[in-house]
Amino acid sequence: MNRLQTSAAALLVFAFASAGCARNRSLPTQLAPSKITTIGVNSYLWRAAIDTVSFAPLLQANPNSGVIITDWYANPKAPGERVKLSVAILDQDLRADALRVSASRQVNQNGAWVDAPVSAATVQKLEDIILTRARDLRRSSVRG
């Protein structure tokens, strides 16, 4: 190989190598902290929801679908009443509309459990607790 061919070959290798490196330079190198997830849903919402409903035994907790279902829980201070919670995380973003909480309540009447209404304020309060906890988790992870 003469000097011209060697220079041309080196230039060709350099051109291919630099073209591969220059591609996708406009892509962000870091995702926004509100979108970081290694599971199917927002990990801050998931951890916050698990923390919040951990007082009740879990029947199902699927991080890929974002569904958490508790078993019936009776507060020892009010044994004639029990609740069952369902939490659905609907998105990978940390947003209020990415969370849906539902609750069922039963009261014991003459030895039988009877469905009773759940206050909308109770469900709203649970959503607020989960969202606040998720925001706190996000803030603490950003600080390092």
Secondary structure, DSSP 8 states (H G I E B T S, - for coil): --HHHHHHHHHHHHHHHHHHHHTTTTS-SS--GGG--SSSS-HHHHHHHHHHTTTS-EEEEETTTTEEEE--B--TT-TTEEEEEEEEE--SS--GGGEEEEEEEEEEETTEEEEE---HHHHHHHHHHHHHHHHHHHHHHHH-
